[in-house]
């Protein structure tokens, strides 16, 4: 049942790291074929997050359940505490990363805006960054680049991931 005056929001925190991902084949989500790579796993998880929001909006938006995904920004927190030291050092000495590094409050702003901003009251299916809908990025290869890239919106791959996810959790079809 749809309640027109009561829209709900799903806000999924993704990352610009989704820009570097192309999801694996259905039989290799858990790196069954080949070695595990933490960077690839992170990138894949963030593209999957974007795809989940896009699919939720497509399937349930008309019923008042809207979803967005977002990049909070490069935030100066201790989330990187388990990264290999050489990877962390590479990031923290990268002049571009240092230029875009945000405080925790700045990093939370887009998430809060997506959750309670009037702009997103009855819509979704968009990738957000810096308290705005992301524009089309100019460089699809730049992981820390701004904007969305060609794989950000891909209904065919989004549907594949959704169906595979249902199977993984034991739901062959939607209720």
Secondary structure by P-SEA (a helix, b strand, c coil): cccccbbbbbbbbccccccccccccccccccccccccaaaaaaaaaaaaaaaaaaaaaccccccbbbbbbccccccccccccccaaaaaaaaacaaaaaacccccccaaaaaaaaccccccccccbbbccccccccccccccccccccccccccaaaaaaaaaaaaaaacccccc
